[in-house]
Amino acid sequence: MILLDTHAALWATFDENSLGKRSRKIVRQAWTEHQLAISAVSFWEIALLIAKRRLRPPDTAKEMRRQILSAGATELPLNGEIAILAGELDDLHADPADRFIAATAIAHDAILMTADERLLQWRHKLRRQNAET
């Protein structure tokens, strides 16, 4: 399973050329095999980015969620197990969204697709794919 970080989900759905060539291929294959996922926390993050005007999409967060899910991504919920794991992650920066997304990837044994340097350089056994490659 491939878990898309928030920006990777936006790129995959709305601006595929922002993904690197290898990542585009991985996303297309994962979509075909129904193995592409997004954390519910990413929709919270998208809504916050829109509210803070750091993201200016043509649609609402609700409509963006609908489009991402109808494109074939599976939404993975935040639950107590993932929340506790997120709090226990060693040496990961304090950004709550990143912690929840990383914990979701770990809990589901998924590969995290991200371009976030802090997540890519984090010393952990979490499998990652750089979204820019």
Buried (B, 14 or more C-beta within 10 A) or exposed (E): BBBBBBBBBBBBBBEEEBBBEEBBEBBBEBBEEEBBBBBBBBBBBBBBBBEEEEBEBEEEBEEBBEBBBEEBBEEBEBEEEBBEBBEEBEEBEEBEBBBBBBBBBBBBEBBBBBBBEEBBEBEEEBBBBBBBE
